[in-house]
Amino acid sequence: MHADATGVAARATSGADTRARILAAASELFYAHGIRAVSADRIIEQVGITKVTFYRHFRTKSDLLVAYLEQQAAAERQWMESIRRAGDPAGSLRTLATDIGAASCSPGFRGCAFINAAAEFSDPDDPVRGAVDAHRRWMLGLFAELAMEAGVQNIDATARQLMILRDGGMVNGYLGDSAALADTLGAAFTAILAPAAATG
């Protein structure tokens, strides 16, 4: 019995490891080259597995894309929650701007993975868009919480403005002057909250 249990555990660990390696390779390739440009065969070759093994973990490329985006979302949520400063929404946003600026200066930066995915999948009913939309709703909710902490009058409108600034910062970091991004984005975030600070 003990040997059987050990064998089952080893297979489960091996399976989880293989799935993680597939996801890691897919994440690297999708982000660097675009989702549609990367075939399942290319991922299979990079990981060094058979097609049978690949499709055992991901029945379709769409399943892999959703898993990739959900993994990206979990990482971004953890990061954005980690920079929050209780009772200091402006400080939280300044840190966010600084981090986006730093990321945009990193080798291989290609902007926001979710904006990139949405650009490639226009059908709102596609599972990929569903994963993108779910994460963006979470981000909008986070910005709404920061707006509420700041005491703004129109929380929803302010949250949308902060989201647009974040999106613009990610695109600018890829296409524009990444060196000046942190200061510019931080100033824009501050300006959005300035009316609340003035009346608070």
trRosetta pair geometry for C-beta under 8 A, 3 or more apart (Angstrom, degrees):
i j d omega theta_ij theta_ji phi_ij phi_ji
1 4 5.7 -56 -151 35 31 112
1 5 6.3 29 154 -18 66 107
2 5 5.7 -55 -149 37 32 111
2 6 6.3 34 153 -21 65 106
3 6 5.6 -54 -148 36 31 113
3 7 6.4 34 153 -21 64 105
4 7 5.7 -55 -152 34 31 112
4 8 6.5 30 153 -18 65 104
5 8 5.8 -53 -148 36 33 111
5 9 6.3 32 154 -17 65 107
6 9 5.7 -56 -148 38 31 111
6 10 6.2 32 154 -22 65 107
7 10 5.7 -53 -146 34 30 112
7 11 6.4 29 156 -17 64 104
8 11 5.9 -56 -150 36 31 109
8 12 6.3 31 152 -20 65 107
9 12 5.6 -54 -147 36 32 112
9 13 6.3 32 154 -18 66 105
10 13 5.7 -54 -148 37 30 110
10 14 6.2 31 153 -19 65 107
11 14 5.5 -54 -144 39 31 112
11 15 6.1 34 155 -21 65 106
12 15 5.7 -54 -147 36 29 112
12 16 6.3 28 154 -17 64 106
13 16 5.8 -55 -147 37 30 109
13 17 6.2 32 153 -20 64 107
14 17 5.6 -55 -148 36 30 113
14 18 6.4 31 154 -20 65 105
15 18 5.7 -53 -147 35 31 110
15 19 6.4 31 154 -18 65 105
15 57 7.4 171 -172 -88 85 103
16 19 5.7 -53 -148 37 32 112
16 20 6.3 33 152 -20 65 106
17 20 5.7 -55 -148 36 31 112
17 21 6.4 30 153 -20 65 105
18 21 5.7 -54 -148 35 32 110
18 22 6.5 35 152 -20 65 103
18 47 7.8 84 -161 171 73 132
18 49 6.6 95 -157 -94 112 148
18 53 6.4 -95 179 174 144 116
18 57 6.5 -152 112 -57 102 144
19 22 5.7 -52 -151 33 33 113
19 23 6.4 30 153 -16 65 107
19 57 4.6 -178 -100 -147 88 135
20 23 5.7 -56 -147 40 32 111
20 24 6.2 34 153 -23 66 107
21 24 5.6 -50 -143 35 32 113
21 25 6.4 30 158 -15 64 105
21 47 5.2 117 132 -141 106 107
21 49 7.9 130 96 -32 124 127
22 25 6.1 -60 -151 39 28 107
22 26 6.1 25 154 -17 65 111
22 43 6.5 62 -156 160 77 118
22 47 5.5 -6 -91 -87 61 159
22 49 7.4 -46 -78 23 100 147
22 54 6.5 142 -118 -127 135 76
22 57 5.9 151 24 92 160 150
22 58 6.8 -163 142 -7 148 123
22 64 7.2 -97 147 -128 114 116
23 26 5.6 -56 -142 40 30 111
23 27 6.1 35 158 -25 65 105
23 64 7.6 -163 -98 -155 66 84
23 67 6.1 -98 -107 129 112 116
23 68 6.4 -180 -149 -90 81 68
23 71 6.0 114 180 -35 130 164
24 27 5.8 -51 -146 32 27 113
24 28 6.6 26 156 -16 61 106
25 28 5.9 -57 -152 36 31 110
25 29 6.2 18 157 -9 67 112
25 43 5.3 132 114 -151 118 81
25 46 4.6 155 -157 103 133 124
25 47 5.0 -118 -7 -64 158 90
26 29 6.0 -64 -143 45 29 103
26 30 5.6 26 164 -19 69 113
26 38 7.4 141 -143 128 66 143
26 43 5.2 15 -80 -122 80 136
26 64 5.6 -141 -126 169 163 117
26 68 5.3 -110 120 -86 119 125
27 30 6.1 -53 -133 39 22 107
27 31 6.1 14 167 -12 60 114
27 68 5.6 175 -83 -144 73 99
27 71 6.8 -82 -83 91 129 134
27 72 7.2 161 -131 -64 110 97
28 31 6.5 -67 -149 39 19 104
28 32 6.1 4 163 -8 60 119
29 32 6.1 -65 -139 44 26 103
29 33 5.7 -29 -178 28 66 116
29 38 4.4 120 140 -124 116 148
29 42 6.5 155 -156 119 157 120
29 43 6.3 -137 33 -86 153 84
29 46 6.9 -171 -52 -3 132 164
30 33 7.2 -80 -125 55 13 77
30 34 7.1 -54 -164 134 51 13
30 35 5.0 23 -146 -93 98 67
30 38 5.7 -107 -81 33 57 148
30 65 7.5 146 -117 -118 149 77
30 68 5.9 58 26 178 162 158
30 113 7.7 61 117 -148 108 107
31 108 7.8 57 121 163 114 103
31 110 5.7 156 169 45 79 134
31 113 5.8 -49 -106 -104 98 105
31 116 7.6 103 -131 74 57 161
32 108 6.6 -47 -101 -155 96 101
32 110 6.7 -178 -108 -35 34 148
33 37 4.7 -121 145 91 100 127
33 38 5.4 115 81 -56 121 101
34 37 4.2 72 73 11 103 114
34 38 7.0 170 84 -11 55 90
34 116 7.1 -135 -116 175 68 113
34 120 6.5 146 -170 -81 97 141
35 38 6.4 -75 -157 36 27 101
35 65 6.2 55 -152 -120 130 118
35 116 7.6 140 -17 132 100 98
35 117 6.1 67 -30 -117 143 75
35 120 5.1 164 47 92 113 164
35 121 7.6 -25 74 -35 150 104
35 128 7.6 100 170 -139 168 149
36 120 5.4 -167 -18 -164 109 127
38 42 5.5 -115 -162 69 72 137
38 43 6.7 72 161 -48 108 95
39 42 4.8 107 57 -1 78 98
39 43 7.4 -142 99 1 48 84
39 61 8.0 -77 -159 -101 46 142
40 43 5.7 -57 -155 38 38 111
40 44 6.1 42 148 -23 70 107
40 51 7.8 73 132 -129 116 89
40 54 6.4 125 178 151 106 148
40 61 5.2 -117 -61 -83 108 104
40 64 7.4 144 -106 13 94 156
41 44 5.5 -52 -145 37 33 115
41 45 6.3 34 156 -20 65 104
41 51 7.9 -21 -102 -91 71 104
42 45 5.8 -53 -149 35 30 111
42 46 6.4 28 154 -19 64 107
43 46 5.8 -56 -147 36 31 109
43 47 6.2 21 159 -12 67 109
43 54 7.2 118 100 -130 105 133
43 64 7.6 139 84 -179 175 160
44 47 6.2 -62 -145 42 25 103
44 49 5.8 -101 -154 68 73 79
44 50 7.3 -12 -166 162 117 11
44 51 6.0 -4 -129 -85 157 61
44 54 5.0 -61 -96 -54 103 147
45 48 7.4 27 179 -73 31 44
47 54 7.6 135 57 -88 142 99
49 53 4.2 -105 172 81 117 136
49 54 5.8 141 99 -52 120 81
50 53 4.7 101 56 5 78 100
50 54 7.1 -138 99 -4 44 86
51 54 5.4 -52 -148 36 36 115
51 55 6.1 21 160 -8 70 109
52 55 6.3 -64 -144 45 25 99
52 56 6.3 37 152 -33 62 105
53 56 5.6 -50 -150 23 30 118
53 57 7.1 15 157 -7 61 104
54 57 6.4 -76 -167 41 31 99
54 58 6.5 -43 166 48 71 94
55 58 6.6 -78 -122 76 37 57
55 59 6.1 56 -168 -125 79 35
58 61 7.3 65 140 -98 124 26
58 63 4.5 177 -159 92 83 112
58 64 4.2 42 -164 -63 159 90
58 67 6.9 -109 -102 10 117 142
59 63 5.4 83 45 -6 76 154
60 63 4.8 111 56 -2 74 97
60 64 7.4 -136 101 1 49 84
61 64 5.4 -53 -155 37 42 114
61 65 6.3 46 147 -24 70 102
62 65 5.5 -49 -146 33 34 114
62 66 6.5 34 155 -18 65 102
62 126 7.7 -129 -136 -174 119 89
62 127 5.4 89 172 54 113 128
62 128 6.7 -108 -145 -44 82 92
63 66 6.0 -54 -151 36 30 109
63 67 6.4 29 151 -17 64 108
64 67 5.6 -57 -148 39 33 112
64 68 6.2 39 152 -24 66 105
65 68 5.5 -51 -148 33 31 115
65 69 6.4 24 156 -13 65 106
65 117 7.5 140 -176 -141 109 124
65 127 7.5 122 83 97 108 101
65 128 5.1 -32 131 -97 133 105
65 131 7.6 -178 128 29 81 150
66 69 5.9 -57 -147 40 31 107
66 70 6.1 31 154 -19 65 108
66 127 5.2 -47 -72 143 126 114
66 128 6.5 -122 -73 -90 72 52
66 130 7.6 -3 -117 73 112 101
66 131 4.9 178 -137 -53 72 141
67 70 5.7 -54 -142 38 30 111
67 71 6.3 32 155 -20 63 105
68 71 5.9 -58 -153 35 27 110
68 72 6.5 25 151 -16 63 107
69 72 5.4 -51 -145 38 36 113
69 73 6.1 40 152 -24 66 104
69 113 7.1 -177 -116 131 73 115
69 114 6.9 94 -146 -99 106 79
69 117 6.2 19 -93 -66 123 174
69 128 6.8 131 -21 -149 150 68
69 131 4.0 100 96 134 138 136
69 132 6.4 -75 -161 -64 147 63
69 135 7.1 -129 165 -18 98 138
70 73 5.5 -48 -144 34 32 115
70 74 6.5 36 154 -22 63 101
70 131 6.0 -91 -55 -146 76 120
71 74 5.8 -49 -148 32 31 111
71 75 6.6 29 154 -15 62 105
72 75 5.9 -59 -152 38 31 110
72 76 6.2 25 154 -15 67 109
72 113 4.9 -96 -164 83 159 152
72 114 7.2 -178 114 -54 133 85
72 135 7.8 -15 97 -101 90 164
73 76 5.8 -59 -144 40 30 107
73 77 6.1 32 157 -22 66 107
73 114 7.7 76 -80 -74 87 122
73 131 7.2 -138 -29 175 137 90
73 134 7.3 2 -127 97 163 97
73 135 4.0 -126 -116 -99 118 124
73 138 7.3 96 -169 40 112 146
74 77 5.8 -54 -145 35 28 111
74 78 6.4 29 155 -19 62 106
75 78 5.8 -55 -151 35 30 111
75 79 6.4 28 152 -17 64 108
76 79 5.6 -54 -147 38 34 112
76 80 6.1 28 158 -15 69 108
76 135 7.1 62 66 -168 133 126
76 139 7.9 -28 132 -79 125 111
77 80 6.0 -57 -140 41 29 105
77 81 6.1 26 160 -16 65 109
77 135 7.7 -123 -53 -141 102 91
77 138 6.4 -36 -98 141 114 144
78 81 6.0 -58 -145 39 25 107
78 82 6.2 28 155 -26 62 111
79 82 5.7 -60 -149 31 28 113
79 83 6.8 16 159 -15 64 106
79 99 7.3 167 170 163 117 154
80 83 6.3 -58 -149 34 32 104
80 84 7.4 50 150 -41 60 94
80 96 7.0 32 -129 -109 81 111
80 139 7.3 -139 -106 -116 177 82
80 142 6.1 28 141 179 133 168
81 84 5.9 -39 -161 2 40 118
81 142 7.9 -114 -76 -121 69 131
83 92 6.0 118 125 -153 84 73
83 95 4.4 -172 -174 116 114 128
83 96 5.8 141 110 -68 149 69
83 99 6.4 -99 -86 -18 153 147
84 92 4.9 10 -128 -123 51 129
84 146 7.9 -133 -125 -85 101 101
85 88 4.0 -30 105 62 117 113
85 89 8.0 -152 66 -66 86 20
85 91 4.5 -32 46 96 148 121
85 92 5.0 -153 24 -64 81 81
85 95 7.2 124 -23 -3 110 139
87 149 6.8 -157 -120 -167 29 118
88 91 3.7 0 144 29 119 123
88 92 6.2 141 101 -24 75 83
89 92 5.4 -51 -148 33 36 116
89 93 6.4 32 156 -16 67 105
89 146 4.1 133 -144 -167 112 81
89 147 7.3 150 -168 -63 157 21
89 149 4.2 150 -50 88 120 117
89 150 4.4 -92 62 -57 147 93
89 193 6.6 175 105 -117 114 151
90 93 5.8 -56 -150 39 32 109
90 94 6.4 35 151 -22 65 104
90 150 6.8 101 -45 -107 80 113
90 189 7.4 144 -143 128 63 103
90 190 6.0 59 -150 -111 108 76
90 193 5.5 -150 -86 83 94 156
90 197 7.3 33 -57 -71 142 130
91 94 5.6 -50 -145 34 33 112
91 95 6.5 34 155 -17 64 103
92 95 5.9 -57 -155 36 30 110
92 96 6.4 33 148 -21 64 105
92 146 6.0 -133 80 -119 136 122
93 96 5.3 -48 -147 34 37 117
93 97 6.4 40 152 -21 66 101
93 146 6.5 115 -55 177 103 149
93 162 7.2 -96 -118 -142 127 119
93 186 7.2 138 126 -133 84 62
93 189 3.9 -174 154 169 129 143
93 190 7.3 174 96 -60 127 57
93 193 7.3 169 23 -18 156 137
94 97 5.6 -51 -150 35 33 113
94 98 6.4 35 151 -20 64 105
94 186 4.8 53 -129 -141 71 111
94 189 6.8 -163 -67 80 52 137
94 190 7.3 39 -74 -60 96 101
95 98 5.5 -52 -147 36 34 114
95 99 6.3 32 155 -17 66 106
96 99 5.9 -58 -148 38 29 109
96 100 6.3 28 155 -18 65 106
96 166 7.3 -45 151 -108 129 106
96 189 7.4 133 67 -90 112 162
97 100 5.8 -54 -145 37 30 109
97 101 6.3 33 154 -20 63 107
97 169 7.0 -119 -127 -132 73 158
97 181 7.7 -163 -176 136 81 76
97 182 5.2 116 142 -155 85 61
97 183 7.9 134 147 -55 127 10
97 185 4.0 178 -137 101 105 104
97 186 3.7 179 92 -67 160 75
97 189 5.8 -132 -50 -1 127 137
98 101 5.7 -57 -151 36 29 114
98 102 6.4 28 152 -19 65 106
98 182 4.9 54 -111 -152 45 124
98 186 6.8 40 -48 -69 72 126
99 102 5.6 -51 -145 36 33 111
99 103 6.3 34 155 -19 65 105
100 103 5.7 -53 -146 37 32 111
100 104 6.3 32 155 -22 65 107
100 166 7.3 -159 -80 -147 156 72
100 169 5.0 44 138 137 150 128
100 170 6.5 -92 -155 -77 120 67
100 173 6.3 -135 159 -52 88 149
100 181 6.6 -109 114 137 93 123
100 182 7.0 160 71 -95 76 71
100 185 6.2 -53 74 90 131 170
101 104 5.9 -56 -148 33 28 110
101 105 6.8 22 155 -15 61 107
101 169 7.9 -69 -62 -174 67 115
101 173 7.0 -155 -113 -105 38 119
101 178 6.9 139 -157 177 62 72
101 181 4.3 174 -110 86 83 96
101 182 2.7 -55 -25 -56 162 93
101 183 7.6 75 -96 -8 155 54
101 185 6.7 -163 -55 31 99 126
102 105 6.0 -63 -157 35 32 108
102 106 7.1 45 145 -40 63 99
102 182 7.1 49 -32 -72 66 131
103 106 5.5 -43 -160 7 40 120
103 109 6.0 130 149 -113 72 126
103 173 7.0 35 89 167 83 157
104 109 5.3 151 -138 156 36 163
104 169 7.8 -119 -47 160 142 79
104 170 7.6 -166 -81 -135 111 41
104 172 7.7 -10 -135 97 157 68
104 173 2.6 -105 -115 -167 139 119
104 174 6.7 -111 -139 -51 97 49
104 178 3.9 -160 128 -140 109 112
104 181 5.4 26 53 35 153 164
105 109 7.3 68 37 -8 14 149
105 173 7.8 -87 -36 -161 53 102
105 178 5.0 163 -74 134 67 126
105 179 6.8 80 -94 -84 117 56
106 109 5.0 110 66 -48 80 108
109 173 6.5 -73 148 136 140 108
109 174 6.2 -143 127 -96 94 77
109 178 7.5 108 77 -115 152 150
110 113 7.9 69 84 -81 101 64
110 116 6.7 35 129 -76 106 151
110 174 6.0 50 -167 -123 28 128
111 115 6.2 -77 145 68 117 122
111 116 6.0 134 88 -53 110 106
111 170 5.1 90 -159 154 73 91
111 171 5.7 32 -130 -99 124 46
111 173 6.9 151 -99 72 62 92
111 174 3.8 -41 -58 -35 92 148
111 175 7.8 20 -71 -22 121 86
112 115 4.0 72 77 12 113 107
112 116 6.4 -179 90 -11 58 85
112 167 6.9 -59 -5 -131 156 64
112 170 4.1 34 -39 159 102 155
112 171 7.4 -45 6 -55 102 66
113 116 5.6 -57 -148 39 30 115
113 117 6.3 31 155 -21 65 106
114 117 5.7 -48 -143 35 32 110
114 118 6.3 34 155 -19 63 105
114 132 4.8 139 -161 -138 92 89
114 135 5.8 -130 -101 81 146 133
114 136 6.4 166 153 -58 147 97
115 118 5.7 -54 -146 37 31 111
115 119 6.4 36 153 -25 63 104
115 167 6.4 128 -79 -147 136 96
115 170 6.5 150 8 103 143 135
115 171 7.0 -96 128 -68 165 96
116 119 5.8 -54 -154 29 30 114
116 120 6.9 17 153 -10 62 107
117 120 6.0 -66 -156 40 35 105
117 121 6.2 -13 163 18 72 112
117 128 5.8 -141 172 171 114 111
117 131 7.8 -47 131 83 155 106
117 132 5.4 -165 91 -77 119 124
118 121 6.5 -78 -134 58 28 81
118 122 8.0 76 172 -92 61 44
118 129 6.5 84 -118 -116 75 79
118 132 5.0 153 -68 175 95 164
120 128 7.9 -56 87 134 96 153
121 126 4.8 -121 178 83 120 155
121 128 4.4 104 18 85 176 131
121 129 5.3 -145 117 -50 115 89
121 132 7.7 167 67 -7 120 140
122 129 8.0 14 154 -74 8 134
123 126 4.2 97 81 -29 103 104
123 129 6.4 -148 89 -8 58 141
124 129 5.4 -135 -140 130 35 156
124 133 7.9 56 -155 -51 82 143
125 129 7.2 46 40 58 14 129
125 130 7.9 13 -168 -50 29 102
126 129 4.6 90 64 6 88 102
126 130 7.1 -147 98 -8 47 85
127 130 5.1 -49 -150 32 39 121
127 131 6.6 40 153 -19 68 98
128 131 5.9 -53 -155 33 33 108
128 132 6.5 31 148 -16 65 106
129 132 5.4 -52 -145 39 38 114
129 133 5.9 37 156 -20 70 107
130 133 5.8 -55 -142 38 27 109
130 134 6.3 31 157 -24 62 105
131 134 5.8 -50 -147 30 30 113
131 135 6.8 23 157 -12 62 105
132 135 6.3 -65 -158 38 29 104
132 136 6.2 20 154 -14 67 112
133 136 5.7 -59 -142 41 32 109
133 137 6.3 38 156 -24 66 102
134 137 5.9 -52 -152 31 28 111
134 138 6.8 30 149 -19 61 103
135 138 5.5 -52 -155 33 38 114
135 139 6.5 37 149 -18 68 102
136 139 5.4 -47 -145 36 39 113
136 140 6.3 42 153 -20 66 102
136 163 7.6 79 -168 -156 91 131
137 140 5.7 -52 -147 36 32 112
137 141 6.4 37 151 -22 63 105
138 141 5.6 -56 -154 34 32 114
138 142 6.6 33 150 -20 65 102
139 142 5.5 -51 -151 32 35 112
139 143 6.5 33 152 -15 66 103
139 163 6.4 112 122 -116 108 103
139 166 7.3 -140 171 90 131 160
140 143 5.7 -53 -149 38 34 110
140 144 6.3 40 149 -23 65 104
140 159 5.5 82 -171 152 73 118
140 160 7.0 16 -138 -85 109 59
140 163 5.5 -9 -98 -73 78 143
141 144 5.4 -51 -148 33 33 115
141 145 6.6 37 151 -21 64 100
141 159 7.8 23 -91 -159 14 145
142 145 5.6 -50 -153 31 35 113
142 146 6.7 32 150 -15 65 103
143 146 5.6 -52 -149 38 37 112
143 147 6.2 41 150 -21 67 104
143 158 7.6 -160 151 119 98 75
143 159 4.0 127 107 -147 102 77
143 160 7.9 153 105 -40 141 22
143 162 4.2 178 -154 83 128 131
143 163 5.5 -128 3 -53 165 83
143 166 7.7 -124 -78 -14 133 136
144 147 5.5 -51 -146 36 33 113
144 148 6.3 36 153 -21 65 104
144 155 5.4 65 -155 159 83 105
144 156 6.6 5 -113 -96 112 48
144 158 7.8 121 -114 79 52 88
144 159 3.9 -11 -72 -84 69 147
145 148 5.7 -52 -148 35 31 112
145 149 6.5 34 151 -20 63 103
146 149 5.5 -50 -149 34 34 114
146 150 6.4 32 152 -19 65 106
146 159 7.8 130 54 -104 87 80
146 162 7.0 146 76 -142 127 174
147 150 5.6 -58 -150 37 32 111
147 152 4.8 -54 -175 33 89 128
147 155 4.7 141 108 -144 123 69
147 158 4.0 139 -130 96 135 126
147 159 5.1 -101 -6 -59 142 76
147 162 6.9 -145 -59 -12 106 138
147 193 7.7 -149 -118 -100 62 92
148 151 7.6 46 176 -68 33 29
148 152 7.5 -79 -80 39 27 83
148 155 5.3 21 -70 -121 79 131
150 158 7.7 -137 64 156 131 156
150 193 4.7 -96 -160 -143 152 114
150 196 4.7 90 143 94 95 157
150 197 7.3 -53 -170 -54 98 77
150 200 8.0 -103 171 -66 59 141
151 196 4.6 146 81 -171 81 115
151 199 7.8 -147 122 84 118 93
151 200 5.1 107 73 -99 152 110
152 155 6.0 138 79 -87 101 53
152 158 4.5 57 108 -41 165 161
152 193 6.8 -102 -64 -128 113 64
152 195 7.0 72 -125 79 87 100
152 196 4.3 -80 -79 -67 63 130
153 195 7.9 -59 6 119 102 123
153 196 7.5 -167 -16 -91 67 89
154 157 4.1 9 130 31 123 116
154 158 5.9 141 92 -20 73 90
155 158 5.9 -63 -147 40 27 109
155 159 6.2 30 157 -23 66 108
156 159 5.7 -54 -148 33 29 113
156 160 6.6 27 155 -17 63 105
157 160 5.8 -55 -152 36 32 110
157 161 6.5 33 150 -20 65 105
158 161 5.5 -53 -149 36 35 113
158 162 6.4 35 153 -19 67 104
158 192 6.2 128 -152 165 87 108
158 193 7.6 80 -162 -87 129 64
159 162 5.8 -54 -149 36 31 111
159 163 6.4 34 151 -22 64 106
160 163 5.5 -52 -148 35 33 115
160 164 6.4 35 153 -21 65 102
161 164 5.7 -51 -149 34 32 111
161 165 6.5 33 151 -18 64 104
161 192 5.2 168 117 -132 127 130
162 165 5.6 -53 -151 36 33 113
162 166 6.4 36 150 -21 65 104
162 189 6.6 56 -128 -126 90 84
162 192 6.0 167 -73 117 78 166
163 166 5.6 -52 -149 35 32 113
163 167 6.3 32 153 -18 66 105
164 167 5.7 -52 -146 38 32 111
164 168 6.1 32 154 -18 65 108
165 168 5.7 -55 -144 40 29 111
165 169 6.2 34 154 -23 64 106
165 185 6.4 132 165 -150 101 82
165 188 5.0 178 -139 122 130 127
165 189 6.1 165 124 -74 155 71
165 192 6.9 -111 -25 -37 149 142
166 169 5.7 -55 -150 33 29 114
166 170 6.6 28 154 -19 63 103
166 185 7.9 79 -100 -160 42 123
167 170 5.8 -56 -153 33 32 110
167 171 6.5 24 154 -12 66 107
168 171 5.8 -57 -146 41 33 107
168 172 5.8 32 156 -19 69 111
168 185 8.0 174 90 -107 91 98
169 172 5.7 -55 -138 41 28 110
169 173 6.1 35 158 -26 63 105
169 181 6.0 110 -157 -173 87 108
169 184 7.9 170 -110 92 93 96
169 185 4.2 48 -105 -105 130 136
170 173 5.8 -52 -149 29 27 114
170 174 7.0 18 154 -12 59 106
171 174 6.0 -64 -158 38 34 106
171 175 6.0 -11 162 16 72 115
171 176 7.8 60 120 -2 67 105
172 175 6.3 -75 -128 58 28 84
172 176 4.0 -29 -164 31 74 130
172 177 7.4 -25 169 44 98 57
172 178 7.7 155 128 -87 73 56
172 181 5.9 157 108 -113 111 108
172 184 7.9 -88 126 88 157 138
172 185 8.0 180 62 -64 136 108
173 176 7.1 -20 -53 52 16 85
173 178 4.8 67 -151 -113 66 92
173 181 5.0 38 -88 -107 85 166
174 178 7.8 72 -54 -76 19 111
176 181 7.3 126 87 -80 107 101
177 180 4.8 17 119 29 118 105
177 181 6.8 179 100 -48 65 78
178 181 5.2 -30 -153 -12 42 126
180 183 5.9 -62 -169 47 64 107
180 184 5.5 57 140 -21 89 115
181 184 5.9 -69 -145 43 28 107
181 185 5.7 18 167 -13 70 115
182 185 6.2 -60 -139 42 22 105
182 186 6.0 23 161 -20 61 113
183 186 5.8 -58 -144 38 25 112
183 187 6.3 25 157 -19 62 108
184 187 5.9 -57 -150 35 27 110
184 188 6.5 26 152 -18 63 107
185 188 5.6 -54 -148 36 33 112
185 189 6.4 37 153 -20 66 103
186 189 5.7 -51 -149 34 31 112
186 190 6.4 32 153 -18 64 107
187 190 5.6 -55 -149 37 32 113
187 191 6.3 36 152 -24 65 105
188 191 5.6 -51 -147 32 32 114
188 192 6.8 37 153 -23 63 100
189 192 5.9 -54 -158 27 32 113
189 193 6.9 11 154 -2 65 108
190 193 6.1 -70 -153 46 33 99
190 194 6.3 59 147 -57 68 93
191 194 5.3 -25 -147 -9 35 125
193 196 5.4 -56 -172 40 67 113
193 197 6.0 67 134 -25 86 104
194 197 5.5 -58 -145 37 36 112
194 198 6.1 37 158 -24 70 106
195 198 5.6 -56 -148 34 31 113
195 199 6.5 8 162 -2 66 110
196 199 6.3 -71 -147 47 28 95
196 200 5.7 42 154 -46 67 109
197 200 5.6 -45 -137 16 28 120
